[in-house]
Amino acid sequence: MTLVSRNESELIALAQNGDSSALEELLRLHYDMVFSICRKLTGNDADANDATQESLLSIVRGLPSFQGTSKFSTWIYRIATNATLDELRKRSRRPITGFEENHPLADRETRLEDSVIDSLDIQAALDRLPEDFRTPIVLREKLGMNYEEISNLLQLPAGTVKSRIARARSKLKDDLLGNKTMLSPVKEVDNE
């Protein structure tokens, strides 16, 4: 049974007061958005499913402390982004397994390998960026968010967001082209 007559703010208030059906509906209403964010950031369904589940758990855990100072969707976006970045960090620590060369599927895998290598190189370069630079570039390039949306989501001035994205692009270009000595490395910056 769906509760279509309730608006989002009613559902939030009811869920914060322990109404499990309201909580279930809130999660159902936002599931597609959460999965979409996770899928775009991870690049695959398996990691996206893991990140989505972690996001939903974080939403449930954090809902009692949701103050309403930002839009609920913005709050969820932030949770999903953080959960997905955590999943990407976990993924980067997992060993990559493949087929041995004499395996019958090795030829098919070889054809896919070239297209996957570029993605892996980009992901590895993203993983090497400090989080302060990685998060805005991922939100911009993989999720297609504009500077204002990123600024609001990360609660940073728009100029800081633009600067971090520009510096992240520069570092990624340098890293991917192998010109590690041409540009100075990106460093964590406290005040911009």
C-alpha positions as CSV (number, residue, x, y, z in Angstrom):
1,M,0.0,0.0,0.0
2,T,1.4,3.4,-1.0
3,L,0.8,6.6,0.9
4,V,0.4,8.9,-2.0
5,S,-1.6,11.4,-0.1
6,R,1.3,12.2,2.3
7,N,3.8,14.8,1.2
8,E,7.5,14.5,1.8
9,S,7.6,16.7,4.9
10,E,4.8,14.7,6.5
11,L,6.6,11.5,5.7
12,I,9.9,12.8,7.2
13,A,8.1,13.9,10.4
14,L,6.3,10.6,10.7
15,A,9.5,8.6,10.0
16,Q,11.4,10.6,12.5
17,N,8.8,9.7,15.1
18,G,9.1,6.0,14.4
19,D,6.5,5.3,11.7
20,S,8.0,2.5,9.8
21,S,5.6,2.7,6.8
22,A,6.5,6.4,6.4
23,L,10.2,5.5,6.5
24,E,9.6,2.7,3.9
25,E,7.8,5.1,1.6
26,L,10.5,7.8,1.9
27,L,13.1,5.2,1.0
28,R,11.0,4.0,-1.9
29,L,10.4,7.5,-3.2
30,H,14.2,8.2,-3.2
31,Y,15.6,4.8,-4.1
32,D,15.9,5.5,-7.9
33,M,17.7,8.8,-7.3
34,V,20.1,7.1,-4.8
35,F,20.8,4.2,-7.1
36,S,21.4,6.6,-10.0
37,I,23.9,8.6,-8.1
38,C,25.7,5.4,-7.0
39,R,25.6,3.9,-10.4
40,K,27.1,7.0,-12.1
41,L,29.9,7.3,-9.6
42,T,30.8,3.6,-9.4
43,G,30.4,2.7,-13.1
44,N,28.9,-0.7,-12.4
45,D,25.8,-2.3,-10.9
46,A,27.4,-4.5,-8.3
47,D,29.3,-1.6,-6.5
48,A,26.3,0.7,-7.1
49,N,24.0,-1.8,-5.3
50,D,26.5,-2.0,-2.4
51,A,26.7,1.8,-2.2
52,T,22.9,2.1,-2.5
53,Q,22.4,-0.2,0.5
54,E,25.0,1.7,2.5
55,S,23.3,5.0,1.5
56,L,19.9,3.7,2.6
57,L,21.3,2.5,5.9
58,S,22.9,5.9,6.5
59,I,19.6,7.7,5.6
60,V,17.8,5.6,8.2
61,R,20.5,6.1,10.8
62,G,20.7,9.9,10.1
63,L,17.0,10.6,9.7
64,P,16.4,11.4,13.4
65,S,19.0,14.2,13.2
66,F,17.8,15.6,9.9
67,Q,17.0,19.3,10.7
68,G,15.5,20.4,7.5
69,T,18.1,23.2,7.0
70,S,18.6,21.9,3.5
71,K,16.3,20.2,1.0
72,F,15.8,16.5,1.9
73,S,16.9,15.5,-1.6
74,T,20.2,17.5,-1.1
75,W,20.7,15.8,2.2
76,I,20.2,12.4,0.5
77,Y,22.5,13.4,-2.4
78,R,25.2,14.1,0.1
79,I,24.7,10.8,1.9
80,A,24.7,8.8,-1.4
81,T,27.8,10.6,-2.7
82,N,29.7,9.9,0.5
83,A,28.6,6.3,0.6
84,T,29.6,5.8,-3.0
85,L,33.0,7.5,-2.5
86,D,33.5,5.1,0.4
87,E,32.6,2.2,-1.9
88,L,35.1,3.4,-4.5
89,R,37.8,3.5,-1.9
90,K,36.9,-0.1,-0.9
91,R,36.9,-1.2,-4.5
92,S,40.3,0.3,-5.2
93,R,41.7,-1.9,-2.4
94,R,40.1,-5.1,-3.9
95,P,42.3,-7.3,-6.1
96,I,41.3,-7.5,-9.7
97,T,40.9,-11.0,-10.9
98,G,40.8,-12.1,-14.5
99,F,41.1,-15.1,-16.8
100,E,44.4,-16.9,-17.5
101,E,45.6,-16.5,-21.0
102,N,44.7,-20.1,-22.0
103,H,41.1,-19.8,-20.8
104,P,38.5,-20.1,-23.6
105,L,37.0,-16.7,-22.7
106,A,40.4,-15.0,-22.8
107,D,40.0,-13.8,-26.4
108,R,36.7,-12.1,-25.6
109,E,38.2,-10.6,-22.4
110,T,41.2,-9.3,-24.4
111,R,38.8,-7.3,-26.6
112,L,37.1,-5.8,-23.6
113,E,40.4,-5.2,-21.8
114,D,41.5,-2.3,-24.0
115,S,38.2,-0.5,-23.4
116,V,38.3,-1.2,-19.7
117,I,41.9,-0.2,-19.2
118,D,41.1,3.5,-19.9
119,S,38.3,3.4,-17.4
120,L,40.5,1.8,-14.8
121,D,43.3,4.3,-15.4
122,I,40.8,7.2,-15.0
123,Q,39.4,5.6,-11.8
124,A,42.9,5.0,-10.5
125,A,43.9,8.6,-11.2
126,L,40.7,9.8,-9.5
127,D,41.4,7.6,-6.5
128,R,44.9,9.2,-6.2
129,L,43.3,12.7,-5.9
130,P,42.8,14.1,-2.4
131,E,39.1,13.8,-1.5
132,D,38.7,17.6,-1.5
133,F,39.4,17.5,-5.2
134,R,38.0,14.1,-6.1
135,T,34.5,14.8,-4.9
136,P,33.8,18.0,-6.9
137,I,35.3,16.6,-10.1
138,V,33.2,13.4,-9.8
139,L,30.1,15.3,-9.1
140,R,30.8,17.5,-12.1
141,E,32.1,15.0,-14.7
142,K,30.3,11.8,-13.7
143,L,27.0,13.2,-12.4
144,G,26.8,16.3,-14.6
145,M,26.0,18.6,-11.7
146,N,26.6,22.3,-12.3
147,Y,28.9,24.4,-10.1
148,E,26.1,25.9,-8.1
149,E,24.6,22.5,-7.3
150,I,28.0,21.2,-6.2
151,S,28.6,24.4,-4.2
152,N,25.3,23.8,-2.4
153,L,25.8,20.1,-1.9
154,L,29.3,20.4,-0.5
155,Q,28.6,23.7,1.3
156,L,31.5,25.5,-0.3
157,P,31.8,28.8,-2.1
158,A,31.3,28.5,-5.9
159,G,34.8,29.9,-6.5
160,T,36.3,27.1,-4.3
161,V,34.4,24.5,-6.3
162,K,35.6,25.9,-9.6
163,S,39.2,26.1,-8.4
164,R,39.2,22.5,-7.0
165,I,37.7,21.2,-10.2
166,A,40.2,23.0,-12.4
167,R,43.1,21.8,-10.2
168,A,41.7,18.3,-10.2
169,R,41.4,18.3,-14.1
170,S,45.0,19.5,-14.3
171,K,46.2,16.8,-12.0
172,L,44.2,14.1,-13.7
173,K,45.6,15.2,-17.1
174,D,49.1,15.2,-15.8
175,D,48.6,11.8,-14.1
176,L,47.0,10.2,-17.1
177,L,49.5,11.5,-19.6
178,G,52.4,10.4,-17.4
179,N,53.9,13.9,-17.2
180,K,54.2,13.8,-13.4
181,T,57.0,16.3,-13.3
182,M,55.4,18.9,-15.5
183,L,52.8,20.1,-13.0
184,S,53.1,20.4,-9.3
185,P,51.1,17.9,-7.3
186,V,47.7,18.9,-6.0
187,K,47.8,19.5,-2.3
188,E,45.1,19.7,0.3
189,V,44.1,23.3,0.8
190,D,42.4,24.6,3.9
191,N,41.3,28.0,2.8
192,E,40.7,29.0,-0.8
